[in-house]
């Protein structure tokens, strides 16, 4: 297709050139006619010259009619010579015109050659552009197919998202129902526990008194056996759990109050699940708790009946089941169900080992 277009273009250019050079043909034919006319006039001039010589040679013997004829022939000869001179002049002009036209034709041929070269370059560029257009068309087609695929995937993901949201709503509804049921069960358990506590407080005072007497005797015996704890002046002993209070005398007698805690001083949710371990700090009013949520939490319970979180220690892979402070209260050891023991620092809550 491109080769036929190129050839057709060249043929059209050649036809246009032939049309432009049609005037040259007429000029050449006119020049030939002038040459033929010149040769004809030369022949006639030669013939007239011969006749003129003949007439001159016979002038002495002729009459006046012959002289008039000779003059007429001479005049005709002069006219023919002038016409011949004019013909030569026109011939020179035509030859100069032919030379100029040939120069112009050469220039036009050079321009035509340059245009043909430019046309060839344009054709090559056109082929390369067509190839690039074809490549871009293929790329657009591939992108359209990819866009269609992505739309299908987006639609599928949207449907999956909608179904998952529906499942999530159902799960949340079921979870809310389960939470309500658990709260109801916990409320029932709390009521039952309160009833048991009231029953224990009403009917267990005798048992508590006997238990306190037995504990007093055991503590008195332990005080008598311990030489370190003997002293001549009274010493007050306060246990951190505030369950018992007593006074140790020099004679070794220990006196305890007869009150047993019968109510909860502080109640709070320490973990998201079961609490497996509780330990008091040896230096501060800090309580450490470990639970099934794999966390160790620190609590400040030194302000009356209030509590305040002092931080959370993380790093355990299973539920924490045991805790213990060091003697300075700066480190805490925790064991978990993954058969590992870990040590945290209390100041920056970082895992040490």
C-alpha positions in Angstrom: 0.0 0.0 0.0 2.8 2.4 0.9 4.9 1.5 -2.3 1.9 2.2 -4.6 1.3 5.6 -2.9 4.9 6.5 -3.3 4.9 5.6 -7.0 1.6 7.4 -7.7 3.1 10.5 -6.0 6.1 10.4 -8.3 4.0 9.9 -11.4 1.8 12.9 -10.4 4.9 15.0 -9.9 6.3 14.0 -13.3 3.0 14.9 -15.0 3.0 18.3 -13.3 6.6 18.8 -14.5 5.6 17.9 -18.1 2.8 20.4 -18.0 5.1 23.1 -16.8 7.6 22.3 -19.5 5.0 22.3 -22.3 6.1 25.9 -23.2 9.6 24.6 -23.9 8.3 22.4 -26.7 6.5 25.4 -28.3 9.6 27.5 -28.0 11.7 24.8 -29.7 9.2 24.4 -32.5 9.1 28.2 -33.0 12.9 28.2 -33.1 12.9 25.5 -35.7 10.4 27.4 -37.8 12.6 30.5 -37.5 15.6 28.5 -38.6 13.7 27.1 -41.6 12.5 30.6 -42.5 16.1 31.8 -42.2 17.4 29.2 -44.5 14.5 29.9 -46.9 15.3 33.6 -46.8 19.0 32.9 -47.4 18.1 30.9 -50.5 15.9 33.6 -51.7 18.5 36.2 -51.0 21.1 34.2 -52.9 18.7 33.8 -55.8 18.0 37.5 -55.8 21.7 38.3 -55.6 22.3 36.2 -58.7 19.4 37.8 -60.5 20.7 41.2 -59.4 24.1 40.5 -60.8 22.6 39.3 -64.0 20.5 42.4 -64.2 23.4 44.7 -63.5 25.4 43.0 -66.2 22.7 43.5 -68.7 21.8 47.0 -67.5 23.7 48.7 -70.2 21.7 46.9 -72.8 18.3 47.1 -71.3 15.7 49.8 -71.1 14.3 51.8 -68.3 11.8 49.0 -67.3 14.7 46.8 -66.5 16.2 49.5 -64.2 13.0 49.8 -62.3 12.8 46.1 -61.9 16.3 46.0 -60.5 15.5 48.7 -58.0 12.4 46.8 -56.9 14.4 43.7 -56.5 17.1 45.6 -54.5 14.4 47.0 -52.2 12.9 43.6 -51.8 16.4 42.3 -51.0 16.9 44.9 -48.3 13.5 44.0 -46.8 14.5 40.3 -46.8 17.8 41.2 -45.2 16.1 43.2 -42.5 13.7 40.4 -41.9 16.6 37.9 -41.7 18.3 40.2 -39.2 15.2 40.3 -37.1 14.9 36.5 -37.3 18.5 36.1 -36.1 17.8 38.5 -33.2 14.7 36.5 -32.3 16.7 33.3 -32.6 19.2 34.6 -30.1 16.5 35.6 -27.7 14.9 32.2 -28.0 18.2 30.5 -27.4 18.8 32.6 -24.3 15.3 31.8 -23.1 16.0 28.1 -23.7 19.2 28.3 -21.6 17.3 30.1 -18.8 14.6 27.5 -18.9 17.1 24.7 -18.8 18.7 26.2 -15.7 15.3 26.6 -14.1 14.5 23.0 -15.1 17.7 21.8 -13.4 16.8 23.7 -10.2 13.4 22.3 -10.3 14.8 18.8 -10.7 17.1 19.3 -7.7 14.1 20.5 -5.7 12.1 17.6 -6.9 14.9 15.2 -5.8 15.0 16.9 -2.4 11.3 16.6 -2.1 11.4 12.9 -3.1 14.0 12.3 -0.4 11.9 14.1 2.1 8.9 12.1 0.9 10.9 8.9 1.4 11.8 10.0 5.0 8.2 10.9 5.7 7.0 7.5 4.4 9.5 5.7 6.7 8.4 7.9 9.6 4.8 7.2 8.7 5.6 3.4 8.8 7.2 3.8 12.2 4.3 5.8 13.5 1.8 3.2 12.2 3.8 0.5 14.0 3.8 2.6 17.2 0.0 3.3 16.8 -0.6 -0.5 16.4 1.5 -1.2 19.5 -0.4 1.5 21.5 -3.7 0.0 20.3 -2.6 -3.4 21.5 -1.6 -1.9 24.8 -4.9 -0.1 25.2 -6.7 -3.4 24.4 -4.7 -5.2 27.1 -5.4 -2.4 29.6 -9.1 -2.6 28.8 -9.0 -6.3 29.5 -7.0 -5.7 32.7 -9.5 -3.0 33.8 -12.4 -5.5 33.1 -10.6 -8.1 35.3 -10.0 -5.6 38.1 -13.7 -4.5 38.0 -14.8 -8.2 38.2 -12.4 -8.7 41.2 -13.6 -5.5 42.8 -17.2 -6.7 42.4 -16.3 -10.0 43.9 -14.5 -8.4 46.8 -17.4 -6.0 47.4 -19.8 -8.9 47.5 -17.5 -10.8 49.9 -17.2 -7.6 52.0 -20.9 -7.3 52.2 -21.3 -11.0 53.2 -18.6 -10.6 55.8 -20.2 -7.4 57.2 -23.5 -9.3 57.4 -21.7 -12.2 59.3 -20.1 -9.6 61.5 -23.4 -8.0 62.3 -24.9 -11.4 63.1 -21.8 -12.3 65.2 -22.1 -9.0 67.1 -25.8 -9.6 67.7 -25.0 -13.1 69.0 -22.2 -11.7 71.1 -24.4 -9.1 72.6 -27.0 -11.8 73.4 -24.3 -14.0 75.0 -22.9 -11.0 77.0 -26.4 -10.3 78.3 -26.8 -13.9 79.3 -23.4 -14.0 81.0 -24.3 -10.8 82.8 -27.5 -12.3 84.0 -25.7 -15.4 85.1 -23.1 -13.3 86.9 -25.8 -11.3 88.6 -27.4 -14.5 89.7 -24.1 -15.8 91.0 -23.5 -12.5 92.8 -26.9 -12.7 94.5 -26.2 -16.3 95.4 -22.8 -15.4 96.8 -24.3 -12.5 98.8 -26.9 -14.9 100.2 -24.1 -17.4 101.2 -22.1 -14.6 102.8 -25.1 -13.4 104.8 -25.8 -17.0 105.9 -22.1 -17.4 106.8 -22.1 -14.2 108.8 -25.3 -15.2 110.6 -24.4 -18.8 111.3 -20.6 -18.9 111.1 -19.7 -16.6 114.0 -19.1 -19.5 116.4 -16.9 -21.3 113.8 -15.0 -18.1 113.3 -14.4 -17.6 117.0 -13.1 -21.1 117.4 -10.8 -20.6 114.4 -9.5 -17.4 115.7 -8.8 -19.0 119.1 -6.9 -21.8 117.4 -4.9 -19.3 115.3 -4.1 -17.2 118.4 -2.7 -20.3 120.2 -0.6 -21.2 117.2 0.8 -17.7 116.8 1.5 -17.5 120.6 3.5 -20.8 120.4 5.4 -19.6 117.4 6.2 -16.3 119.2 7.5 -18.2 122.2 9.7 -20.5 120.0 11.2 -17.6 118.1 14.0 -15.9 120.0 14.4 -13.2 117.4 11.0 -11.8 117.9 11.2 -11.6 121.7 11.4 -8.1 123.1 10.9 -6.4 126.4 8.8 -3.6 124.9 5.5 -4.1 123.0 5.8 -4.3 119.2 2.9 -3.8 116.7 2.7 -6.1 113.7 0.6 -5.2 110.7 0.0 -7.7 107.9 -0.4 -6.3 104.4 -3.5 -8.2 103.7 -5.1 -6.5 106.9 -6.6 -9.7 107.9 -5.1 -9.9 111.4 -3.6 -7.3 113.8 -1.8 -8.2 117.1 0.7 -7.1 119.7 3.8 -9.1 120.7 5.0 -8.6 124.4 8.2 -9.6 126.1 6.5 -12.6 127.7 5.7 -13.9 124.3 2.0 -13.4 124.4 0.3 -12.3 121.2 -3.0 -10.6 121.3 -5.2 -10.4 118.2 -8.4 -8.7 117.4 -11.4 -10.9 117.0 -12.5 -9.2 113.8 -12.3 -11.1 110.4 -12.8 -9.2 107.2 -16.4 -9.6 106.0 -16.6 -7.2 103.0 -14.6 -6.3 99.9 -12.6 -3.1 100.1 -11.6 -2.8 96.5 -13.1 -4.5 93.5 -12.0 -4.0 89.9 -11.5 -5.9 86.6 -7.8 -6.5 86.3 -7.7 -8.7 83.1 -9.7 -9.7 80.1 -10.2 -13.2 81.5 -9.1 -15.2 84.6 -6.6 -13.8 87.1 -4.1 -16.5 87.9 -1.5 -14.7 90.1 -1.4 -11.8 92.6 1.7 -10.5 94.4 2.4 -7.5 96.7 5.5 -5.4 96.2 7.9 -5.6 99.1 8.6 -1.8 99.2 5.5 0.0 97.8 1.7 -0.3 97.9 2.0 -1.9 94.4 0.1 -5.1 93.5 1.1 -7.1 90.5 -1.5 -9.3 88.8 -1.1 -11.9 86.0 -3.9 -13.3 83.9 -5.0 -15.5 81.0 -4.7 -12.6 78.7 -0.8 -13.1 78.7 -0.3 -9.7 80.5 1.2 -8.7 83.8 -0.4 -5.5 85.2 0.8 -3.2 88.1 -1.8 -1.5 90.4 -1.4 1.2 93.0 -3.9 0.5 95.8 -2.4 2.8 98.5 -5.1 5.6 98.3 -7.9 4.4 100.4 -10.4 2.3 98.5 -9.3 3.5 95.1 -6.8 2.0 92.7 -4.7 3.3 89.8 -2.9 1.4 87.0 0.9 1.8 87.0 1.5 0.0 83.7 1.2 -3.3 81.7 4.1 -5.7 81.2 3.8 -7.7 77.9 6.0 -10.3 76.2 4.4 -13.6 77.5 3.1 -16.0 74.8 0.7 -17.9 77.1 -1.3 -17.2 80.3 0.7 -15.9 83.3 0.4 -18.3 86.2 2.9 -17.1 88.8 4.5 -13.8 89.9 7.2 -12.7 92.4 9.2 -9.5 93.2 12.8 -9.3 94.0 13.9 -8.0 97.5 14.3 -4.4 96.2 11.0 -4.2 94.4 12.7 -3.1 91.1 12.3 -6.4 89.2 9.4 -8.8 88.8 9.6 -12.5 87.7 6.7 -14.1 85.9 6.1 -17.7 84.7 3.6 -18.7 82.0 2.1 -21.8 80.4 4.6 -21.7 77.5 7.2 -23.2 79.9 9.1 -19.9 80.1 10.1 -17.4 82.8 10.5 -13.7 82.1 11.9 -10.8 84.1 10.6 -7.2 83.8 11.9 -4.0 85.3 9.3 -2.0 87.3 10.7 1.5 86.4 10.5 1.3 82.6 8.2 -1.8 82.1 10.8 -3.4 79.8 11.4 -7.1 79.4 14.9 -7.9 80.6 15.2 -11.7 80.0 
